[in-house]
Amino acid sequence: MLEKIENIKSEINAFVVNNPDTLEQFRLKFLSRKGLLNDLFEDFKNVDKSQKGPVGKALNELKNLAQGKFDSAKEIIENSSAGENKIDDYTLPGRTYNIGTKHLITQALEDITKIFERIGFKVAGGFEIENEYYNFDALNTPDYHPSRDMQDTFYLNSEGKDKNYLLRTQTSPAQIHVMQNQQPPVRIISPGKCYRNEAISARSLSMFHQVEGLYVDKGVTFRELKGTLDYFAKEFFGKDLKTRLRPSFFPFTEPSGEMDVECYLCKGKGCRICKYTGWLEILGCGMVDPNVFVNVGYDPEIYTGYAFGMGIERTLMIRHGVPDIRMFYENDIRFLKQF
Ligand code: DAH
């Protein structure tokens, strides 16, 4: 009998229980009513009285061994299948991940680019670091010219041979680079960053974006400029907002104009945002001044052209009713995720 108990003990130890099926097989083989342990307890009744002590003790140890192995295996298997159930529970609320979007300025630059590409404009690059020649002189703005005072320039070096390097105050120098490298017809837009030494306020920052436009060919007229800008305004702001063109002055265009869009807030009635005029200015424009053509080697007797430059932040403030220009760069997710 003791030998039999030893054999079954080795069988119990060798039995691999690692899933619900093998657990049930283990139970049937050793612990059920028809299992091996029950048979042994039956046999125990016939054991000689003198042997009952040691055999009974061995038998109890065997039972504890089998029951212990069963209980701990059961717990492990149930815990691991409970884990699987958790993954499979599709009724639990999901985890949310915030998906980023393109910044509003990037979106606007892409929108504007597409609008102009549809009517034949190509994108031209530009440089954020320029010198006085490209930012001012070539654009018909010599250093005695009062309009230099209109733009407070960040100079990069106030002494030495590089003293005329600066952060461009406008995207207009891109026009000069394009015309120096290409003969008419020229039809480009050039988006990018500009810098001015301005006091920071709700309406101005020292860094902002512009999109420059230039079209030069034989016989380009002011009427085409107006048509192009009207087309742009309708595509970008929608058909309902009215626009108007006002005479203005820029050194590099003659005649010059500024385009206004009906105030988004008061719809033209007059309010604090539009300083009670009903209009908000979005761009400067005009016919390219003959002096600019001379500077880049184009013959002003043969070619005419128009140019325009618009402020992006300003334009977006109008389109979305953003009250403070600083909101574009605060990176507040509550603002950014609205676009
Ligand atoms: N560069 C001008 C500015 O920053 C905007 C501008 C006006 C650009 C007229 C032009 C133009 O190309 O023709 O205020």
Residues whose N, C-alpha, C, O or C-beta is under 5 A from the ligand:
A	BS01	DAH	T169 Q170 S172 G213 F250 T253 G284 C285 G286 A307 F308 G309
